[in-house]
Structure formats: C-alpha cells, structure tokens
Amino acid sequence: MDAPRRSRPLPLTLSAILVAVQGVTLVVLAGLAFAGVGGDDSSGSGAASAVGIFLGAYGLGLLAAAWGLWQVNGWARGPILITQLVQLGIAWNLRDMPLLALGLTVVAVATLALVLVPSSRLALEREGRPEDPDSV
C-alpha cells in the first residue's frame, strides 16, 4: 500500500529546483576540474583531482538535498540552508567580479527565502507526522 503523498508547496518546489541547478553546476565543475579545463599546467593533477572530488561530492550532496526537498523531507533543510549561507560568503569574496557575485547572491537569497517561507517550513515540519491528528 502506498503512503499518502505529502503536499509540496510551490516555494518548496522552486527551492528544490534551484538547489538541483546548484548541484548539477557543481558536478559539471567537478568534471571540468578532472578534465583540467581552466587550470594551468603548474597546478598539478593532484590538486585538480582533489578539487574535482570535493566539487563532485558537494554537488551530489546538493542533488540529494534537492531530492529531499522535492519529497518534502525535513532533513534536507539544514544542509541547504548552510550551503546558501556559504554561497553568500563566497559571493562576498568574489565581489571584484560583480556579475558572478550578483548571480550567486540572487540564487542564495532566493533559495533561503523559498525554504524559510511559512508554507515551506510548515510542510517540512509536518514531515513524518500524520496529516490529520484526529485520525490516529
């Protein structure tokens, strides 16, 4: 018998999509790091491999968290919130590249807002509880 499907509010759906895009971007960057694209020859393949492994693992983690949001699983909120805060710090450090910093900031702030709106918070907090407390 299938479990009842939990309702996913639109803000939660949009945040899951944004986080999935972030995850895919990191996986692509990992592939580019492994391929040696954008690096100089003096950096060595060991550093490129380490960066590729880190970005790949981070991207796959974000994809898992995006899937968690899509499935309305409350565990996904923490990693996503932390990631967006880190992204804001990265954007601040990249302020000398205004377009990149602006893009990172907009996505991070939008994702934070979408995950923290009351409808998203309520859906994630209800996860694991029965829909109707009187029916138990």
C-alpha positions in Angstrom: 0.0 0.0 0.0 1.4 3.4 -0.9 2.0 6.0 1.7 -0.1 9.2 1.3 1.6 11.8 -0.8 2.6 14.9 1.2 1.7 18.3 -0.2 4.6 20.2 -1.6 4.0 24.0 -1.7 5.2 26.0 -4.7 8.0 27.7 -2.8 9.4 24.4 -1.8 9.2 23.1 -5.4 11.1 26.2 -6.6 13.8 25.9 -4.0 14.3 22.2 -4.8 14.8 23.2 -8.5 17.3 26.0 -7.6 19.3 23.6 -5.4 19.2 20.9 -8.1 20.7 23.5 -10.5 23.4 24.3 -8.0 24.2 20.6 -7.6 24.3 20.0 -11.3 26.6 23.0 -11.7 29.0 21.7 -9.1 29.1 18.2 -10.7 29.8 19.9 -14.1 32.6 21.9 -12.5 34.0 18.7 -11.0 34.1 17.1 -14.4 35.9 20.2 -15.8 38.4 20.0 -12.9 39.1 16.4 -13.7 39.5 17.3 -17.4 41.9 20.0 -16.5 39.9 22.8 -18.1 40.7 26.3 -16.8 43.8 25.3 -14.9 47.4 25.9 -15.6 50.0 23.2 -16.0 51.8 24.1 -12.8 48.9 23.3 -10.5 49.4 19.6 -10.9 46.9 16.8 -11.5 46.7 16.0 -7.7 45.2 19.4 -6.9 42.8 19.2 -9.8 41.7 15.7 -8.7 41.2 16.9 -5.1 39.1 19.9 -6.3 37.1 17.6 -8.6 36.4 15.1 -5.8 35.3 17.9 -3.5 33.1 19.6 -6.0 31.6 16.3 -7.2 30.8 15.2 -3.7 29.4 18.6 -2.8 27.3 18.6 -5.9 25.9 15.1 -5.3 25.1 16.1 -1.8 23.2 19.1 -3.0 21.3 16.9 -5.5 20.4 14.5 -2.7 19.2 17.5 -0.6 17.2 18.8 -3.5 15.5 15.4 -3.9 14.8 15.5 -0.2 13.1 18.9 -0.6 11.2 17.5 -3.6 10.0 14.6 -1.4 9.2 17.1 1.5 11.8 15.6 3.8 12.7 17.8 6.7 16.3 16.6 6.9 17.1 18.4 3.7 16.5 21.9 5.1 19.7 22.1 7.2 22.2 21.2 4.5 20.5 23.6 2.1 20.4 26.5 4.5 24.1 26.0 5.4 25.0 25.8 1.7 23.2 29.1 0.9 25.0 30.9 3.7 28.3 29.6 2.5 27.4 30.7 -1.0 26.7 34.2 0.3 30.2 34.2 1.8 31.7 33.1 -1.5 29.8 35.8 -3.3 31.2 38.4 -0.9 34.7 37.2 -1.6 34.0 37.4 -5.4 32.7 41.0 -5.2 35.5 42.0 -7.6 33.6 40.0 -10.2 30.2 41.7 -9.8 28.2 39.6 -12.2 29.3 36.4 -10.7 28.8 37.7 -7.2 25.4 39.0 -8.0 24.3 35.7 -9.5 25.5 33.8 -6.5 23.8 36.2 -4.2 20.5 36.2 -6.0 20.3 32.4 -6.1 21.3 32.1 -2.4 18.9 34.7 -1.2 16.0 33.3 -3.3 16.7 29.8 -2.1 16.8 30.9 1.6 13.6 32.9 1.2 11.8 30.0 -0.5 12.9 27.4 2.1 12.0 29.7 5.0 8.6 31.0 3.9 5.9 29.7 6.3 4.3 27.3 3.8 7.7 25.6 3.2 8.6 25.5 6.9 5.2 24.1 7.8 5.4 21.4 5.1 8.9 20.3 6.3 7.9 20.4 9.9 4.8 18.2 9.2 7.1 15.6 7.6 6.7 12.3 9.3 3.5 13.3 11.1 0.1 12.2 10.2 -1.9 14.6 8.0 -4.9 14.5 10.4 -4.0 14.2 14.1 -7.7 13.1 14.9 -7.4 10.1 12.6 -4.7 8.4 14.8 
